[in-house]
């Protein structure tokens, strides 16, 4: 079984992320399987597959797959089965841990290596001519090496979603998962590089040193405010796209969702009052992209309340920038004060930041994006009476704001046109492309953003990114 986690990290309803398989030996008599499944159901588990592993005249061994809601819930389900007379729990497997055994990604050769001729072309002596061709024209690395289609997923493990500073080794499963998403949804080969340092200069030097082998750099789970400086420096000093997904992937999908939500409530960007809970990496990037899309009245709140010009408590260089460029009325006070008259609430902080009653202070037809994971700033069930459009970061509610809608297509487009960077115009284009997947006759308060498994999304985003890159001069290659 997995290690016990704190109750506040548990999800409310059973899901596949807490799925287990119980191998149970059942006495060979009528009703035993029903008694076990009833015990699982009474404990709140959802029974999935039931398979026979072994059978004899005295007993039957069955593998029963069950979805639970937390590690504690898994243990309660197992204990409930153990209490069934005539049932013996032989073994329990955590399916999430099984999926990660040995890692989740591997390398495959694209060309066969079966004969001496194959070897002579793939390696020595034939490879020497290819090396010298790149030496004479470094741009040929894009066509003659994996640089054409490879992205480095770089992290120091200091800001892993929902887990915080857990270090580079513990961050590896997340980065492997990111590489899987790149491949599955964008056809991009990605490789995790988890760095055992929190020194910004060392991270910058390391990424620059490995950059020749990659066509792009995806920064991931690096804590604020260091992530801002690291990304900005690498963008200036490298000639390949550098993209901090925690910032810009989130921002692109938030904008896409807002574009469609505004169609439902019949409001315009320039007329909105938007309140943010959380002014870290994602909060700042989301604010910037909304400003570029036309929003003029944004108020960001942290644990000390609204950020305003003249505030001195718990500020840093990015919050100083934020104070100068947002909150035009210089509003002060708590987030509850800021919500008065707001059209949109965007949460990028933690659970329970706002109460359902606070939403009554908002303007007509409120839009609420509560994206803290696994528990949103306000639960959709509680917010339902007061909001017109609700979105979260979770897959078990409508309107999941998920970065996988953005980064695979963004990098697919950037790699295909050999972009030097991913600029603001390319991000805006990506957001509009995502929004366009939801057709006018499909649009509803419960459907403002496409599914993460919609295969049209990455293609549409890639095409839009290529066009924007060409129009802004970021592309090195014309691609129709």
SVG drawing of the C-alpha trace seen along z (x, -y; Angstrom):
<svg xmlns="http://www.w3.org/2000/svg" viewBox="-29 -55 64 85">
<polyline fill="none" stroke="black" stroke-width="0.4" points="0.0,0.0 1.1,-3.6 2.2,-5.8 -0.5,-7.6 -1.2,-11.1 -2.9,-14.0 -6.7,-14.1 -6.6,-17.5 -5.0,-16.0 -7.7,-13.4 -10.3,-13.8 -13.9,-13.7 -15.1,-11.0 -13.5,-7.7 -11.2,-8.0 -8.8,-5.9 -5.9,-7.8 -6.6,-5.8 -7.4,-2.5 -6.3,0.8 -6.6,4.5 -7.4,6.8 -6.4,10.5 -9.0,12.3 -9.2,16.0 -13.0,16.9 -14.3,20.1 -16.1,22.0 -19.7,21.5 -22.6,19.5 -22.8,15.7 -19.1,15.1 -18.4,12.8 -21.6,10.8 -20.7,10.5 -17.3,9.1 -18.6,6.6 -21.3,5.5 -18.6,4.9 -16.6,2.8 -19.7,0.8 -20.7,0.3 -17.2,-1.1 -17.7,-3.6 -15.5,-1.9 -16.4,-1.6 -15.9,1.9 -14.5,2.2 -13.1,5.4 -13.5,8.7 -11.3,11.5 -10.7,15.1 -7.0,15.7 -7.3,19.3 -10.1,21.8 -10.4,25.2 -13.1,27.2 -12.3,25.5 -11.7,21.9 -11.7,19.3 -9.0,16.5 -10.3,13.3 -8.7,10.0 -11.1,7.2 -10.2,3.7 -11.7,0.9 -11.6,-2.9 -11.2,-4.7 -11.1,-8.4 -7.8,-8.5 -5.1,-6.3 -7.0,-6.1 -10.1,-5.1 -8.1,-2.4 -7.1,-1.0 -10.7,-1.2 -11.9,0.8 -9.3,3.5 -10.2,3.8 -13.9,4.1 -13.1,7.1 -11.0,8.7 -14.0,8.7 -16.1,10.8 -16.2,14.4 -14.7,16.8 -12.7,14.1 -8.9,13.8 -7.1,10.8 -4.0,12.3 -2.4,9.2 -3.2,5.6 -1.7,3.7 -1.8,-0.1 -2.4,-0.5 -0.9,-4.0 2.3,-2.7 2.3,0.2 2.0,-2.2 5.2,-4.0 7.3,-0.9 10.6,-1.4 9.4,-4.8 6.8,-5.7 8.9,-6.5 11.6,-4.9 13.6,-5.4 12.9,-3.5 15.1,-3.4 13.5,-5.0 15.7,-3.0 16.6,0.7 20.0,1.7 20.3,5.3 23.2,5.4 26.7,4.1 25.4,1.6 22.9,0.3 25.7,-0.1 28.0,-1.8 25.4,-4.5 24.0,-5.0 27.4,-5.1 31.0,-5.0 32.1,-5.6 29.0,-7.1 28.0,-9.3 31.2,-11.4 29.9,-13.0 26.6,-14.0 28.6,-15.5 30.7,-17.6 27.6,-18.7 26.3,-20.1 29.7,-21.6 29.6,-23.5 26.0,-24.6 24.7,-24.4 21.1,-24.9 21.2,-21.4 21.0,-20.1 17.2,-20.7 16.9,-18.3 19.7,-15.7 19.3,-15.2 16.6,-14.8 16.7,-18.6 13.9,-18.9 11.3,-17.3 12.7,-17.2 12.0,-19.3 13.7,-19.2 11.3,-19.3 13.5,-21.0 12.7,-21.2 14.4,-21.7 11.4,-20.2 10.8,-23.3 7.1,-23.9 5.5,-20.6 1.8,-21.0 0.1,-20.3 3.3,-19.0 5.7,-22.0 9.4,-21.7 10.0,-17.9 13.3,-18.0 14.5,-16.7 14.2,-12.9 10.7,-13.1 9.7,-15.4 10.8,-12.9 7.4,-11.0 5.7,-14.3 8.2,-15.2 7.9,-11.7 4.2,-12.2 4.7,-15.6 6.9,-13.8 4.1,-11.3 1.6,-14.1 3.9,-15.8 4.2,-12.6 0.6,-11.5 -1.1,-14.8 1.6,-16.7 3.8,-14.0 6.7,-15.7 9.6,-13.7 10.3,-15.2 12.8,-14.2 12.8,-15.1 15.9,-16.9 15.5,-17.2 18.4,-19.4 19.9,-18.9 20.3,-22.6 18.1,-25.6 20.7,-28.2 19.2,-30.2 22.5,-30.9 23.5,-27.2 20.1,-26.2 20.6,-28.8 24.1,-27.6 23.0,-24.0 20.1,-24.6 22.3,-26.6 24.9,-23.8 22.4,-21.1 20.3,-23.3 22.2,-22.2 20.4,-18.8 16.9,-20.2 14.5,-22.2 12.8,-23.7 12.9,-24.1 9.8,-23.5 10.4,-24.8 8.3,-23.1 7.6,-23.4 10.2,-26.0 9.2,-28.2 8.4,-31.9 9.9,-34.4 13.0,-32.5 11.1,-31.1 10.5,-34.6 14.2,-35.4 15.2,-32.0 12.7,-32.0 13.5,-35.6 17.3,-35.0 17.0,-31.8 14.6,-33.5 17.2,-36.2 20.2,-33.9 18.9,-31.0 17.7,-30.9 15.1,-28.2 11.7,-28.5 11.7,-28.6 8.3,-28.2 7.4,-28.0 4.3,-25.9 3.1,-26.7 2.9,-30.3 2.0,-30.4 0.2,-27.1 -2.2,-27.9 -2.6,-31.4 -3.4,-30.3 -6.1,-27.8 -7.6,-30.4 -7.9,-32.9 -9.5,-30.3 -12.1,-29.5 -12.8,-33.1 -13.3,-33.9 -16.1,-31.4 -17.5,-32.2 -18.0,-35.8 -20.1,-34.7 -22.5,-33.1 -22.8,-36.1 -22.6,-38.7 -19.8,-40.7 -16.6,-42.2 -13.0,-41.9 -12.5,-45.7 -15.6,-46.0 -14.5,-43.3 -13.4,-43.5 -11.2,-40.4 -10.0,-39.3 -7.2,-36.8 -6.5,-34.7 -2.8,-33.8 -0.1,-36.0 2.6,-33.4 3.9,-32.2 0.5,-31.2 -1.3,-34.2 1.1,-36.7 1.1,-35.1 -2.7,-34.8 -3.0,-38.5 -0.6,-39.4 -2.4,-37.5 -5.8,-38.9 -4.2,-42.4 -3.0,-41.6 -6.5,-40.4 -8.0,-43.7 -8.8,-43.5 -8.0,-46.7 -9.3,-46.2 -7.4,-43.3 -6.9,-43.0 -4.5,-40.3 -4.7,-39.1 -2.3,-37.0 -2.5,-36.0 -2.1,-39.7 -5.0,-40.8 -5.0,-43.0 -1.8,-44.1 -1.8,-47.9 0.7,-50.7 2.4,-51.6 2.0,-48.2 5.2,-47.2 4.3,-43.9 5.5,-40.6 6.4,-42.2 9.0,-41.1 10.1,-42.4 7.3,-40.7 4.6,-41.9 6.1,-45.4 5.6,-45.1 2.1,-43.8 1.2,-46.7 2.3,-49.2 0.4,-47.5 -2.9,-46.3 -5.6,-47.6 -6.2,-50.9 -8.4,-52.1 -5.7,-51.1 -8.3,-49.1 -7.1,-47.7 -8.5,-45.1 -9.1,-41.4 -10.1,-39.2 -13.6,-39.4 -13.5,-43.2 -12.0,-42.9 -14.8,-40.5 -17.5,-43.2 -18.7,-44.0 -16.2,-41.6 -17.3,-39.9 -14.7,-37.1 -12.9,-35.3 -9.8,-33.3 -8.3,-31.1 -4.7,-29.9 -4.1,-29.5 -5.6,-26.9 -8.8,-25.4 -11.4,-27.5 -10.0,-30.9 -13.4,-32.2 -16.8,-31.2 -19.9,-30.7 -21.5,-33.7 -18.7,-35.9 -19.8,-35.1 -23.1,-37.0 -21.0,-40.2 -20.0,-39.8 -21.6,-41.4 -24.5,-39.8 -23.7,-36.4 -20.4,-35.7 -17.7,-33.7 -15.7,-31.6 -12.5,-29.7 -11.5,-27.9 -8.4,-26.0 -6.6,-24.9 -5.9,-21.2 -7.1,-18.8 -9.5,-21.0 -10.7,-24.2 -10.9,-27.6 -14.7,-27.0 -16.4,-23.8 -18.7,-23.8 -21.6,-22.4 -21.4,-25.3 -20.9,-27.9 -23.7,-26.6 -26.5,-28.8 -24.5,-32.0 -22.5,-31.6 -23.3,-31.5 -20.2,-29.7 -17.9,-27.6 -14.6,-25.9 -12.0,-24.0 -8.7,-22.2 -10.3,-18.9 -11.4,-16.2 -14.4,-15.1 -16.3,-18.4 -17.3,-20.2 -15.0,-22.7 -11.6,-21.4 -8.9,-24.0 -6.0,-21.7 -2.6,-22.8 -2.5,-19.7 -4.9,-21.7 -2.0,-24.2 1.6,-23.0 1.6,-20.0 0.1,-22.1 2.2,-25.2 5.5,-23.3 4.3,-21.3 3.8,-24.6 7.0,-26.2 9.1,-23.2 7.5,-22.9 8.3,-26.5 11.6,-26.4 10.5,-29.4 13.2,-31.3 10.7,-32.0 7.1,-31.7 5.9,-35.3 2.7,-36.9 1.1,-36.8 1.6,-33.1 0.1,-32.5 -3.0,-34.6 -3.4,-32.7 -3.2,-29.4 -5.9,-30.6 -8.3,-31.6 -7.6,-28.3 -8.6,-26.3 -11.7,-28.4 -12.7,-27.8 -12.9,-24.1 -16.2,-24.6 -18.7,-25.5 -21.5,-28.0 -24.2,-25.4 -22.2,-23.4 -21.4,-26.3 -23.1,-26.1 -22.2,-27.0 -21.0,-23.4 -19.1,-23.3 -16.8,-26.3 -13.5,-24.4 -12.8,-21.2 -11.9,-17.9 -8.2,-17.2 -8.7,-14.1 -10.1,-16.1 -7.6,-15.3 -8.5,-18.4 -7.1,-20.8 -3.3,-20.2 -3.6,-20.5 -5.6,-23.7 -3.2,-25.2 -0.1,-24.3 -1.6,-25.8 -2.5,-29.1 1.0,-29.2 2.7,-28.8 0.7,-31.6 1.4,-33.9 5.1,-33.0 5.4,-33.8 3.4,-37.1 5.7,-38.3 9.0,-37.1 9.6,-34.5 9.6,-31.6 12.8,-30.6 11.0,-28.3 7.9,-29.0 5.3,-26.3 1.9,-26.4"/>
</svg>
